[in-house]
């Protein structure tokens, strides 16, 4: 459902967020340091490689046509609006989880065994072709701006590890044909 809020005196409609189903008990942890504050999701118990950790159900009202800081690209011109804990999943160049996109849902699947209290990560460049708000990865110092902006070495690694979402592959193919 859509919510309405006041912005500058006008009624504005906010898209709904996707519904999260956590299959493993998890929590949001806060990490504070010299680089600032980070929120991350950790699991309360370990999970095995291949385990579905999270299912995010999408609806017509939770999918936007354009990217935003709180969306995950799920198709060409389709961006699912995340909220709650899923919004706190962090980027990693070599993540412990991968995103699998289905017709009605998005699943976060463990790529390897994940010990308890380990931050859950996925590679943002595997699902986003071009991010609305690129940022610098605090671990590598590299720009994270989507697959199209990733260094060649990282794009190759993502492809070799079968992590790139089908819509990202289509967009990359279309762009290479235009060049």
N, C-alpha and C positions, 0 to 999 in steps of 0.2 A: 504494500500500500504506500501511497505517497503522503508525505507530511507537508504541512504548510507552515512557513515561518515568515516573519516580517523582516524585510531588508530595505532600508532607506524609505520606510513608509509604504512600500508595496508588498503585496502578498506574493511570495515566491514558492514554487513547488520544488521540493527536494526529492530526488529519486530514493526509493527504498534501498536498503542494503540487502545483500544476499544472506540467506539463512545458513548458519554454521552448525555442523554436527561433528563434534570432536569424538573420535572413537577411542582415544586414549586420554586419560586425565592429564590436564596441562595447566600451566599458570603463566602469567605475564611477570617477568622479572625486570628489574631496573638495574642498569649498569651505569655507574657514574665514574668519570675519569677526566683526565686532562683534555680529551677531545670533546667533552660534553656529556650529555645524557642520552642513553639508548634504552629503548624498551624492546624486549625480546620474549619469545614464547619458548618455554622449556617443558619437557614432558616429566611427569612425576615418576614414571616407570620406564624402563628400557623397552624399545621396540625392535623387532627383527626386520631385516631387509625385506622389502616387498609389502610391508604392512601399510594399509591405508590408515593414515593418522587423522585426516580431516576430510570431510565432504562439505562442500559449499554449494548449496542449492541456489540456482538463479531463477529469476522470474523476468517477465517482460519489463516490469517496472524497476528492476535492479540493474538493467543493462543499458548503458549509454552509448551514443554514437561516437563520442570523442573521449580521449584519454583525460584522466585527472589524477591527482596525486593519490587518490584512494581507490583506484580501479586496477583491475588486472585484465589485460587484453585477452579475449577468449575467441576472437575471430576478426575478420576484416571488418572494420567499422563497428566492432562490438567490444565493449569494455564493462566488465562486471564490477559493480560498486561493492567493495569490501568494507567491513566494519568490525567491531568487536575485536577478538583476539587475532583473527586472520590478518588484520591490518598490521599487526606487529611482527609478522614473519619477515625475517631479515634476508638480505642478499648475501650470497657467497659465491666466489668464482668456482669453487669445487664444493657444491652444496651436499648436505646429507639427505636431501629430499628432492623430489621432482614433482612438477605439476602435470597432471593428466586432465585434458579438457574433453568432456563428453557433452552430448546434446543438452542435457538438463542440469549438469553439475560439473564442478571442478573438484578433483581429488588431489590431495597432497600425499605422496607415497614415499616411504623411506627408501633411499637408494642403497643404503647399507645399514647395518645395525646401528642404532642410535641409543647411546647410554642415557639413563635418567639424568636430568639437570643439564643436558646439552642443548644449546639454542637450536631451534629448528630453522633451517635455511633452504632457500632455493635460489637459482640463478635468475635474476630478473630479466636478463638478456635472452632467456629461453622462451619467454612468453610475450615480451614487448618488442615490437619492431622498432618503434621510435617513441621514447618516453616523453610524457608531457613535462616532467620536471626531472631532468638528469641530475645526478649528484656524483660526488667523488667517493669511491669505496675507501673506507677508513683503513682497511687491511692492506690493500694493494696500491692505493693512491691513483687508481685508474678511473676514468670517467665511466659511469654506468648510465647509458642513455638508450638502451635497447640494442637488439641484434645488429641493426644497421650501423650503429656507432661503436660497437665492440671492436677491440683489436683483432686483426686477422687470426692470430694464434688462438684467441678465445673462441671465435666463431668456429674454427676448425675443431677445437676440443668439444664444444657443445654438439656439433654435428656428429663427430666420432662416437660420442657417448649417448647418442639418440635422445637428447634432451630438448631439441628445438620443436616447438609446437607447430602443427601443420600450417596454420595461418601465417606464421612467421616465414616458413619455407616458401609459401606461395608469394608473399610480398617480396622476399629476397629474389625469387626467380623473375617476377615482374620487373623489378628494378634493374636486374642484370640485363634483361632484354632491351631496356630503354637506353642502356649505356653503349 
